[in-house]
Amino acid sequence: MENNNPVEINRYLPHRNPMLMVDFVLKMDNETVETNFEIKENCIFIENNTLVEAGLIENMAQTCSSVVAKDYFIDENCNDKEGVNVVGFISAIKTLKIHTLPKVGDIIIAKAFLVSSFVTDSYSLCTMNCKTYLGEVLLLEGEINLFIQENTTLES
């Protein structure tokens, strides 16, 4: 799946405000994703007009998980699946280097690629490499492991 038009991240992630840290998917295929996020004053990760480290890491995690989680939300014909409920989390931060922090009003671009993955019928594990930029300035670079699983409820 190749996507060259901005798509709202809500198609690929269950996150909603105030925890949504990505605005649009700018590009995506089966191994790479590029997203943007405008840092707003009401963001819960703002301190002294600056996006704190936890916010930058959450942006990285949501960017990375969107490429892995998309198969839970979008079918093979690129149609939205209804009623999907997934849980995902960072299972490990393998490497992380934060160079500088962006400010309110900045629009950051996160670029991630799939290093490796293990997918079963009930969960996905993956390693993703990510770099986040403000223009040409590298803000963050790191590699994380993600765990994503669809929640299913049993009917009585």
C-alpha positions as CSV (number, residue, x, y, z in Angstrom):
1,M,0.0,0.0,0.0
2,E,1.5,3.3,-1.1
3,N,0.1,6.5,0.2
4,N,1.3,9.9,-1.1
5,N,-1.6,12.0,0.2
6,P,-1.9,13.0,3.8
7,V,-4.3,10.6,5.7
8,E,-5.6,11.2,9.2
9,I,-3.8,8.9,11.6
10,N,-7.2,7.8,13.1
11,R,-7.3,5.2,10.3
12,Y,-4.3,3.4,11.7
13,L,-4.2,4.0,15.5
14,P,-6.7,3.7,18.3
15,H,-5.2,6.8,20.0
16,R,-7.4,9.8,20.6
17,N,-6.9,13.2,22.2
18,P,-5.2,14.0,24.5
19,M,-2.8,11.1,23.8
20,L,-2.8,11.4,20.0
21,M,0.7,12.6,19.0
22,V,0.5,12.3,15.2
23,D,-1.7,14.4,12.9
24,F,-1.3,12.8,9.4
25,V,0.3,9.9,7.7
26,L,2.3,11.6,4.9
27,K,3.7,8.4,3.3
28,M,3.3,4.7,4.0
29,D,4.1,1.4,2.5
30,N,4.6,-2.0,4.2
31,E,7.9,-1.2,5.7
32,T,8.1,2.6,6.1
33,V,6.0,5.5,7.3
34,E,6.3,9.2,7.5
35,T,4.1,11.3,9.7
36,N,3.7,14.9,10.9
37,F,2.6,16.5,14.1
38,E,2.0,20.1,14.9
39,I,2.9,20.9,18.5
40,K,0.0,22.8,20.1
41,E,-0.1,24.7,23.3
42,N,-2.8,22.4,24.8
43,C,-0.6,19.2,24.3
44,I,-0.3,17.3,27.5
45,F,3.5,16.9,27.0
46,I,4.2,20.6,26.9
47,E,6.4,22.2,29.6
48,N,7.7,25.8,29.3
49,N,6.5,26.0,25.7
50,T,8.6,22.9,24.8
51,L,7.6,19.4,23.9
52,V,9.2,17.2,26.6
53,E,11.1,14.0,25.9
54,A,8.1,11.8,26.7
55,G,6.1,13.6,24.0
56,L,8.8,13.1,21.5
57,I,9.1,9.4,22.4
58,E,5.3,9.0,22.2
59,N,5.3,10.6,18.7
60,M,8.0,8.1,17.7
61,A,6.0,5.2,19.1
62,Q,2.8,6.2,17.4
63,T,4.5,6.8,14.1
64,C,6.2,3.4,14.2
65,S,3.1,1.5,15.3
66,S,1.0,3.0,12.6
67,V,2.8,1.0,9.9
68,V,2.5,-2.2,12.0
69,A,-1.0,-1.7,13.2
70,K,-2.5,-0.7,9.8
71,D,-3.3,-4.4,9.0
72,Y,-5.6,-4.4,12.0
73,F,-7.5,-1.4,10.8
74,I,-7.4,-1.6,7.0
75,D,-8.3,-4.6,4.8
76,E,-6.4,-5.8,1.7
77,N,-8.6,-3.5,-0.4
78,C,-7.7,-0.4,1.7
79,N,-11.1,-0.3,3.3
80,D,-11.5,0.6,7.0
81,K,-12.4,-2.3,9.2
82,E,-15.2,-1.6,11.7
83,G,-15.1,-2.2,15.5
84,V,-11.4,-3.0,15.8
85,N,-9.9,-2.8,19.3
86,V,-6.1,-3.1,19.6
87,V,-3.7,-2.6,22.4
88,G,-0.1,-1.8,21.7
89,F,2.9,-0.7,23.7
90,I,6.6,-0.1,23.6
91,S,8.2,-3.4,24.8
92,A,11.7,-2.0,24.7
93,I,13.6,1.1,23.7
94,K,16.8,-0.4,22.2
95,T,18.5,2.9,21.4
96,L,17.4,6.5,21.9
97,K,19.2,9.8,21.3
98,I,17.3,13.1,21.7
99,H,19.3,16.0,20.2
100,T,17.0,18.9,20.9
101,L,13.3,19.5,21.8
102,P,10.8,21.3,19.6
103,K,8.6,24.2,20.7
104,V,4.9,25.0,20.5
105,G,4.0,25.9,16.9
106,D,6.7,23.6,15.4
107,I,5.6,20.9,12.9
108,I,7.8,17.8,13.3
109,I,8.2,15.0,10.8
110,A,8.9,11.4,11.9
111,K,10.3,8.9,9.5
112,A,10.4,5.2,10.5
113,F,11.2,1.9,8.9
114,L,10.6,-1.7,9.9
115,V,13.8,-3.5,10.9
116,S,12.2,-6.8,11.7
117,S,8.8,-8.3,12.6
118,F,7.2,-11.4,13.9
119,V,3.4,-11.7,13.2
120,T,1.0,-14.3,14.4
121,D,-2.8,-14.5,14.2
122,S,-3.1,-12.9,17.6
123,Y,-0.2,-10.4,17.9
124,S,2.6,-8.6,16.2
125,L,6.1,-7.9,17.5
126,C,8.4,-5.6,15.6
127,T,11.6,-3.6,15.7
128,M,11.4,-0.1,14.2
129,N,14.0,2.5,13.5
130,C,12.8,6.1,13.7
131,K,14.2,9.6,13.1
132,T,12.3,12.8,13.9
133,Y,13.0,16.1,12.3
134,L,12.2,19.8,12.5
135,G,13.0,20.9,9.0
136,E,16.5,19.6,8.4
137,V,17.3,19.5,12.2
138,L,17.4,16.0,13.6
139,L,15.5,15.9,16.9
140,L,15.4,12.3,17.8
141,E,16.8,9.0,16.6
142,G,16.1,5.6,18.0
143,E,15.1,2.0,17.7
144,I,12.2,0.5,19.6
145,N,10.4,-2.8,19.9
146,L,6.6,-2.7,19.7
147,F,4.0,-5.2,20.7
148,I,0.5,-4.9,19.1
149,Q,-2.4,-7.2,19.8
150,E,-6.1,-7.2,18.8
151,N,-8.4,-7.3,21.8
152,T,-11.2,-9.8,21.4
153,T,-14.1,-10.2,23.7
154,L,-15.9,-13.5,24.3
155,E,-19.6,-13.6,24.0
156,S,-21.6,-15.5,26.6
